[in-house]
Structure formats: C-alpha cells, structure tokens
C-alpha cells in the first residue's frame, strides 16, 4: 500500500509536467549587430541553452514561452583596432506557433532580454592588446526584439529549428561624443540567427494537429 502511494507521489507531478509540454533546447548563435557601419562589425558565433513551456492543444494556433541563456556579440574593426565583443543575455521569448501539419510549426513573437555580462578585447596594429574593464556602464541592461522562425518535429518529442531575432532596442547607452569606446556605436542593435535542437517531455501542441 505504501508503495502505491509512493508511485502516486512520483507519477502525478510527472504527468502534470507532461501535459504542460515542458522541454529543453540548445544550439548555436550566429550573431552580429545592425547600425554599426562605423566599426565594420562582422559575425561572431556563440551558443544558447534553455527550457520552454509549450502547452498541449489541438488548435492550429499554439503558444511557446522560453527561458534561455544566450552568448552573442560581434567582431569589429575600427581604425587601428580589431577585436571581439561578447554579450551574455538571459532571454525570455514569448511566441505564437502556427502548426502546419503535425510536423512543421511556424513561430512569430517577441522577446525581452537582460544583460548579464559584457566583455570586449582589442588589438591594434601596433601589436598591443588587452581587455577592456568595467564596460557594463556603457550598455543598456534591457533589450527587446522581434523573433521569427520555424521548427520541424520528425519524431515524437524531438524538435529541430531555426530562428531570427531582430533587435529593436539599442545595445549602448546614449553618451556624449568622445565617450563611446572604439568597439561601440550608439545605434548598434542585436541581430542573431539561432539553430537549435531540443526535446519535449509531454504532448507538444503541434503533434496534436491532424
């Protein structure tokens, strides 16, 4: 009898989580910034990892809430200086899913982001190099963006997808001329392409659509 109660205590929460459609995902970032022609920015690779909530349902329209850690940034060349900028964010995407058959889902939505850490390193043509310190004061702590992408669900539970995050907020704070560091520009905005895979523990809404 006690064993039955123990099974019930363990299985009931797992069953509830399955109905919620909780999952894990992770993948690569190909990041850059727009509005940064003055520093000749270029792509920089990173990664992201997180959890998501995709409630089960039978409708063509579904929802997705995510919580991710994302390493992004850019490479730059400004005057005699070249280097890299790493930006670590916590992302909170909120997406609408459009289920096209049970195998394909289109996703549209928005996301908020909180900057955890920023680091820049630079090397000039004279050969000297070194990291910048205490640069968090240059950055806006909060960011927001538009997100669009697609997922395929080849087998039950597995998902593979890609997403494009288009930054709407400025990365750097507005400062007087001459106060901006060489690796920055006031109008820079995040732009990130994400490629990812994941697993849903439960009934993914797109699997319900017949």
C-alpha positions as CSV (number, residue, x, y, z in Angstrom):
1,X,0.0,0.0,0.0
2,X,2.8,2.4,0.9
3,X,4.5,1.5,-2.4
4,X,1.4,2.5,-4.3
5,X,1.3,5.9,-2.5
6,X,5.0,6.4,-3.4
7,X,4.3,5.7,-7.1
8,X,1.4,8.2,-7.0
9,X,3.5,10.9,-5.4
10,X,6.2,10.5,-8.1
11,X,4.0,9.9,-11.2
12,X,1.3,12.6,-10.6
13,X,3.7,15.5,-10.9
14,X,5.4,13.9,-13.9
15,X,2.0,13.5,-15.5
16,X,1.2,17.2,-14.9
17,X,4.5,18.3,-16.4
18,X,3.8,16.1,-19.5
19,X,0.5,17.9,-20.1
20,X,2.3,21.2,-19.8
21,X,4.7,20.3,-22.6
22,X,8.0,21.2,-20.9
23,X,11.2,20.8,-22.9
24,X,14.9,21.5,-23.2
25,X,16.7,23.1,-26.2
26,X,20.1,24.3,-27.2
27,X,22.1,25.2,-30.2
28,X,24.4,27.7,-32.0
29,X,24.1,31.5,-32.4
30,X,25.4,33.4,-35.4
31,X,25.4,37.0,-34.0
32,X,26.0,40.4,-35.4
33,X,24.8,44.0,-34.9
34,X,23.0,46.4,-37.2
35,X,23.5,50.1,-37.3
36,X,27.2,49.6,-36.8
37,X,28.9,50.5,-40.1
38,X,31.4,52.8,-38.4
39,X,33.1,49.9,-36.7
40,X,32.8,47.4,-39.6
41,X,31.1,44.8,-37.5
42,X,31.1,41.1,-38.5
43,X,29.5,37.8,-37.4
44,X,30.5,36.1,-34.2
45,X,29.4,32.6,-33.2
46,X,28.1,31.7,-29.8
47,X,25.5,29.4,-28.2
48,X,22.2,29.3,-26.3
49,X,20.6,26.8,-24.0
50,X,17.3,26.9,-22.2
51,X,13.9,25.5,-21.2
52,X,10.5,26.1,-22.7
53,X,6.8,25.6,-22.0
54,X,4.6,24.5,-24.9
55,X,1.1,23.6,-23.6
56,X,-0.7,20.8,-25.4
57,X,-3.6,21.6,-27.6
58,X,-5.5,20.6,-30.8
59,X,-5.7,24.1,-32.4
60,X,-3.8,25.4,-35.4
61,X,-2.6,28.2,-33.1
62,X,-0.4,27.4,-30.1
63,X,1.9,29.2,-27.7
64,X,5.5,28.9,-26.6
65,X,7.3,30.5,-23.6
66,X,11.0,30.1,-23.2
67,X,13.8,31.0,-20.8
68,X,17.3,30.9,-22.3
69,X,20.9,31.8,-21.6
70,X,22.4,33.2,-24.8
71,X,26.1,34.1,-25.7
72,X,26.2,36.6,-28.6
73,X,28.1,39.7,-29.7
74,X,30.2,40.7,-32.7
75,X,33.7,41.2,-34.1
76,X,34.8,44.7,-35.1
77,X,37.4,46.7,-36.9
78,X,37.6,50.4,-36.0
79,X,40.6,52.4,-37.2
80,X,43.7,50.6,-35.9
81,X,41.7,48.4,-33.6
82,X,40.3,45.0,-34.2
83,X,38.7,42.7,-31.6
84,X,35.6,40.9,-30.3
85,X,32.7,41.8,-28.1
86,X,30.9,39.0,-26.1
87,X,27.4,39.7,-24.6
88,X,25.7,37.3,-22.3
89,X,21.9,37.6,-22.0
90,X,19.0,35.9,-20.3
91,X,16.3,35.8,-23.0
92,X,12.5,35.4,-22.4
93,X,10.8,34.7,-25.8
94,X,7.0,34.7,-26.0
95,X,5.9,33.1,-29.3
96,X,2.8,32.2,-31.2
97,X,3.0,28.9,-33.1
98,X,1.2,28.2,-36.4
99,X,1.0,24.4,-36.8
100,X,1.3,23.3,-40.5
101,X,0.5,19.6,-40.2
102,X,1.9,17.8,-37.1
103,X,5.4,18.0,-38.4
104,X,6.0,21.7,-39.0
105,X,5.5,24.8,-36.9
106,X,6.0,28.5,-37.8
107,X,6.8,30.8,-34.9
108,X,6.3,34.5,-34.5
109,X,6.6,36.7,-31.4
110,X,8.8,38.9,-29.3
111,X,11.4,38.6,-26.6
112,X,12.8,40.5,-23.7
113,X,16.4,40.2,-22.7
114,X,18.5,41.1,-19.6
115,X,22.3,41.6,-20.0
116,X,24.3,39.5,-17.5
117,X,27.8,40.3,-18.7
118,X,29.8,42.1,-21.4
119,X,33.4,41.7,-22.4
120,X,35.5,43.3,-25.1
121,X,39.0,42.7,-26.2
122,X,41.0,44.7,-28.7
123,X,44.3,44.5,-30.6
124,X,45.7,47.5,-32.5
125,X,48.1,47.5,-35.5
126,X,51.0,48.4,-33.2
127,X,50.8,45.0,-31.6
128,X,49.5,45.9,-28.2
129,X,46.3,44.3,-26.9
130,X,44.3,43.9,-23.7
131,X,40.7,43.5,-22.4
132,X,38.5,46.5,-21.5
133,X,37.4,46.5,-17.9
134,X,34.2,47.9,-16.2
135,X,32.4,48.3,-19.5
136,X,28.9,47.3,-18.2
137,X,28.2,51.0,-17.7
138,X,28.2,51.5,-21.5
139,X,25.3,49.1,-22.0
140,X,21.6,49.1,-21.6
141,X,20.7,46.3,-19.3
142,X,17.4,45.5,-21.0
143,X,16.9,44.7,-24.7
144,X,13.9,43.6,-26.8
145,X,13.5,42.1,-30.2
146,X,11.2,40.6,-32.8
147,X,11.6,36.8,-33.3
148,X,10.5,34.6,-36.3
149,X,11.4,31.0,-37.1
150,X,10.3,27.5,-37.8
151,X,10.5,24.0,-36.3
152,X,10.2,20.5,-37.6
153,X,9.1,17.6,-35.4
154,X,10.4,14.5,-37.2
155,X,9.5,12.1,-34.4
156,X,7.5,12.4,-31.2
157,X,9.4,14.6,-28.7
158,X,12.3,15.7,-31.0
159,X,12.4,19.2,-32.4
160,X,14.8,20.9,-34.8
161,X,14.6,24.5,-35.7
162,X,16.0,27.9,-36.7
163,X,15.0,31.4,-35.6
164,X,16.0,35.0,-36.4
165,X,16.0,37.6,-33.6
166,X,15.8,41.2,-34.9
167,X,16.9,43.7,-32.3
168,X,14.6,46.7,-31.7
169,X,16.4,48.3,-28.8
170,X,19.9,49.9,-28.7
171,X,22.7,48.0,-27.1
172,X,24.6,51.0,-25.9
173,X,23.5,53.9,-23.8
174,X,23.5,57.4,-25.3
175,X,26.7,59.3,-24.4
176,X,28.3,62.5,-25.4
177,X,30.7,62.4,-28.4
178,X,34.1,61.1,-27.4
179,X,32.9,59.0,-24.5
180,X,32.0,55.9,-26.6
181,X,34.7,53.2,-26.7
182,X,36.3,52.3,-30.0
183,X,34.4,49.0,-30.2
184,X,30.9,50.6,-29.9
185,X,28.5,52.7,-31.8
186,X,25.4,54.3,-30.3
187,X,22.9,52.9,-32.9
188,X,24.0,49.2,-32.6
189,X,21.2,46.6,-32.2
190,X,21.5,42.9,-31.8
191,X,20.7,40.5,-34.6
192,X,21.0,36.8,-34.1
193,X,20.4,33.7,-36.1
194,X,19.8,30.6,-33.9
195,X,19.9,27.0,-35.0
196,X,18.8,24.5,-32.3
197,X,17.5,21.1,-31.4
198,X,15.5,20.0,-28.4
199,X,13.2,17.6,-26.7
200,X,9.7,18.0,-25.4
201,X,8.7,16.0,-22.3
202,X,5.0,15.7,-22.9
203,X,2.4,16.4,-25.6
204,X,3.7,19.1,-28.0
205,X,0.8,21.1,-29.4
206,X,2.0,20.6,-33.0
207,X,1.8,16.8,-32.6
208,X,-1.9,17.1,-31.8
209,X,-2.8,18.7,-35.1
210,X,-4.1,16.1,-37.5
